[in-house]
């Protein structure tokens, strides 16, 4: 970073250079002090002002530093130094687009700065400005054409903008430079990566003959055989050379015989292939799905018998995919029952499999009976207790599920998986303190789940806090998860230049693609949906308080206010007992991550603040797509009321498509209710965007009646939703008195009147406190 110091005398210029060295050494306090002293001598020198600005920023005066740097730029638009400093602060603020604009100005106005050009090129990839990256890489190449890394960067830049001809020409020249560079010979692993990249590039460019030539020429240079044969297979498929494609996939099967993807690839090019020649349990288990009748019965018996003979408990995972066919379910059940009359060990596995079988067909009572018999038979197998805990969890017996899972954990205290499963069941029973203690057993000294970004744990903690209506702490858990996904994106910056130096160009392209889809994750979709739900509850609470404060209270409202205050007192008492704020983690960690949510709540004082936060999550969530439709639906349904209340017809239309795409047999009735709400809003909309949503408008009564004619009502919740749909069509408020202990009912109607621990007050608190007390006593009595 160079500064034009024509306004400074020799002494001041030396002082300026010493301040620059302090910036490089990250001595920000001394740098700020010295820059202020120099500024007293030259108050109009905007480059010194810029230096002061960045020192202020690094001394936690973020807003003042940013504002001062901006002023310095406006007062000296011709200074590349001022633009550079302003860009660095924007980069620290994670305003990457603004940072790139500032750096471009610095490059254009100043002397050639290769480091700045290189950093700006990497930042251009980061914001997916591939055209800008191409121009900067070309500038680097012109300046230092002898450096191989500049050629590699240029090749990738041309690839990203689709200029394959320039990329191939650059590759040819790069290889000539590599051959002449005897002082820094390229490593074998780097040759492997570069050759594979060239093949992939030729296939993407649809230059298939060139790719075929590369496949033959580079075979001896490539050590990654799996990637080589995968690319070879893809090439032959595109060329229509199925025989060669078959040979490629057979090579892959020799390398990885347990990878089902390769068997599917083989079936794609040779539909008549006989997979029974492959003698492994993966293929045999998958082929059972293609059989029926007596053939399936005989094959299934032959398939499961070795598992019983060798006492392998993993059988159920191999046959789980067969449960879509009712006929096969009956055959499998009889096959398991056959082993009840065999020797003792085979009886045990039969009992375990029958329990898993009934769990899969959702007959939890019989499943529980079988697993109890299995545990009576042998009490020392952890897997049996985990199956029982799983069944009890489905039966909503969360306390018992935790106790059984804990028995499994105690059988093998060194097993991290058993410990983690116990934690999950403890959180289902709302046991935050105990779950933290269990987690701490496998953490090293001074580490915690927030430093380690243990999303699964934080998500489940957030769910508990939301169930107990502790909105501040719950919101912060979901907010932390959102920050982790943002940090993943920021971490790319360290990888771009590394990939170019190490020739891992295919990995670079995979990372760019993966980061563009980073939000298509179960954890993000779940946490975003729950965040929007929690914010909606907070908004309702703020609005209700505002209404009560604005007018005189009627006797009924006084009673309501007293009830609300009593509830807040109960929550406060529960919080003290339950030690939700009293984490096992230090006060420093609680403050660092704002685990109480106080800082976050201070930013959410009005409905407008909450709407901004909801939209921040919603604008990402609406574009996500996870492979599990149920996960998607549970999150997308939280957007319905948000978009309707904000009068956003185009997003409502997009959301309607999302709900239709994620409709399953499990959620179809609930899904219909939300579709009905959206269609009603779109029918009533009269704004300028009406022509854009016309195709989504339809007769509400007809849409509703056609749906209920094709659906069977199976539960009280289904009946309630049907009555709710009738209220929507009639345009009247749904005011049915909702009372239920059913968890599914409460998930859909969380304001229902109930004594269920998930939404009002936890009656198990005494039992939980006793568990904590016993656990702590046990910890104290254990020898050091």
C-alpha positions, 0 to 999 in steps of 0.5 A: 500500500503506497501513499502519495506523500507530496504534502508531507515534509521529510520528517512527516513522511518518515513518521507516516511510514512508521505509522504504516509499519504499526498497521502492518504489525497490528499495533492499533492503539499506538498507531491511532495515537501516532496518527492523531499526532501527525494529523495535528501537523497536517489536518488537511491531509486526507491520507493521514485521515484515512490512516486514523480511520482504519486505526479507529475501526480496529480499536472497536470504533467501527461506525466512527472509523467507517464514517471518517474513511468515507469522508477522506475519500470524498475529500480526495477522490484522486487518492488511491491510498484513501480508496484502498483504506476505505475498501479494507474497512468495507471488507472487514464490514463484509460489504464485499461488493463495496470493497471490490468497487473501492479496490478497483478505484485504488487500482485505476488511480494508483501505481501498479500494486500486484498484491491488491490486484490479486486480492481484488480478483479473489474477492471478485470470485467471492461475490461471483463477479466472474467478468471482473475477475477475468479482467483482473487476472488478465492484468496480473498475467500481463504484469507477471507472465512468468509466474505459473500461478497467474496462468492458472488463475487466468485459466480458471477465470476464462472457464468461469465466464465460459470462454473455453477457447482462451482457457485451452490456449492458456493451458497449452502455454502453461504446460510449456512454462511448467516444462521449462521451470526446472527450479520449481518442478511441479509435484506428482499430485499437482500434475494429477489434479491439473490433468483431471481438470483439463479432462473435466474442462473439455467435457464441460466445453462439449469438446468431446474428441479433445476430452477423449484424446486427454483421457488416453494421453493422461492415463499414466499421469493420473493417480486418482483412479476413481476420479479418472474412471468417473470422468471417463464414464461421463465422456463415453455416455456423452459420446454414446459409446455404451460398451466403453462406459460399461468397462469404465464403471466396472473399473469403478466397481473393482475400486469401490464395490460397496458404492451403490451409485456405481451399480446404478450407473451400470444399469443406466448404460446396460438395463439388462445387466444381471447384478446378481453376479456381484456377491455382496449384501449391498446388491442383494439387499437392493435387488430384493426391491425388484422381486415379488411373490414367491421369488421375493419370499425365498430370496428374502429368507436366504438374504437374512439368514447369514445375519442371524447366523453371524449375529449381525445387528445391522440387518434392518438398515439393509431392508428398510427400503422394502417397506413401501410394499404391504405384501412384502411387509407381511412376508418380512414379518413372518420371516422374522417370526420364524427365528423366534423358535431358533436358538437363544441368540437368534431369538434375541435378533428376531425380537429386536427386528420385530420391534424395528418392524412394528416401529416402521409400520407405526404400531408403537405399542407392539414394537415396545412389547417386543423390545422389552422382551429383547431387553429381558433376554439380554440386558447388556446390548446398547442398541436395544435400549436405543430402539426402546428410547426411539419408540418411547419418543414416538409415543411422546414419553420423553422422560422415559425415553431419556432414562432408557437412552441413559441406560444405553450410555452407561453400558459404554461410557466411552462411546460418543454416539451413545452420549450424543443420542442421550443428549438428544433425548434429554433435550426432548424432555426439556433438560437443558442443564443435564444435556450440557453436562453430558456434552461436556464429558466429551469436550476438551478443557475450555472448549464449548459447543459454540466455539465448535459450532455444534449446530445439531446441539444448538438447534435442539437447545433452541427448540427446547427454549422455544417450547418453553417460550423463552424467546430471547435465548431461543432466538439467539440460538437460531441466530447463531446458526445463521451466523455459522452459515455466513461464516462458511461463505466468508471462509472461502476467501482463504481457499481461492489463492490456495487452490490456484497454487496447489492446482486443486481447481476441480475442488475450487469449482466444487466449493463455489457450487457448494457454497452457492447451495449452502442454505439447502441444508436441513439445519439451516431450513429448520432453524430459519423456520423456527426463527420466523416462528419465534419472531412472530410470537415476540411480535404478538407479545409486543403488539398485545402489550402496546394495545393494553398500554394505549387504552383503559382496561376493561375488567376482562382485559385487567384479568388478562393482564393479571394472567399474563403477569402471573405467567411471566412470574411463573416463567421467571421462577421456572428459569431460576429453577431450571437454570436456563441462564445458569449455563455450565459454560463460563460467564465470558462465553455466555456474554461472548455469544449473548446466550441470554439473547439480551443484545438481540432483543434490544434490536427487536423493540418494535414490530418494524424491527421484527419484520426486518429480521423476519425478512432477512431469514425469509428472503434466504429460506424461500429459495432453499430446497432440501431433499426431505419434503417434510423438513421443507414444509415445516419451515415454509408454512411459517412464511404464509402469514408473514407474506400475507400480512406484508401484502406480497403477492409474488412471494405468495405465489412462489410460496404456493408452488413451494408448498405444492412441491413439498406435499406428502401423504403425511402433511397433505391436510395441513398443507392444504390449509396453508394453500387455501390461505394463500389462494384466498389472499391472491383471489382478493388482491387488487394491486398492480401485480394482479396480471402476474398472479392471475394463473394462481387465482381459482375458486376457493370452494371448489378447490377445498371440496375437491381436496376433502373428497379425495382425503380420509380424515384419521385424527382429531387434528385432521377434523379441526383443520377441516373446520379451520378451512371452512372458517377460512372460506367463510371469511370468519375468525377461527375461534374454536376452543382448542384443548389437547395434549396431542403434540402434533395438535400443539405444533399446529395450534401452539396457543391452544389451551393445554397442560402440556409441558411443551407450551405452558409450564413443565410439571416434570421440573421437580423430577428434572431437578432431582436428576441434576442433583443426583448427577452432580452428587455422582460427579463429586463422589467420583475419584479424580 
